[in-house]
Amino acid sequence: MFEKLGSYKLDYGSAADYELMLRFIHANKLEPFYLNRVMIKMFIGGVSNQSVGNRVKALRFDLKAMQNNGIIFPLITVILKPLRKITQFF
């Protein structure tokens, strides 16, 4: 799929992986599936959650990714995505 639809677009900063998923799943209608296997282990947090300023910057990247992949002002996503990360500050 990377050869057909392209790779990570680093101009989306910390939302490059989010943009990739939107492009693959939303814009190009690829069907996701569950794979019962651990592929990646990640820590909670990351650059986008190190400060409120970084969270705001990440939200801007998220909005850019949504807009460029045909999601018209996703109010619920704009509200819920940052809220689910708030516990990472405490």
DABELHU-V152365 format. One record per run of one state. SS is the DSSP state (helix for helix, strand for strand, loop for the rest). FROM is the first residue (numbers start at 1). TO is the last residue. Records with the same first field share a line. If there is no record, write none. Layout:
SS=FROM-TO + FROM-TO
This chain:
loop=1-1 + 6-9 + 28-46 + 50-51 + 69-74 + 84-85 + 90-90
helix=2-5 + 10-27 + 47-49 + 52-68 + 75-83 + 86-89
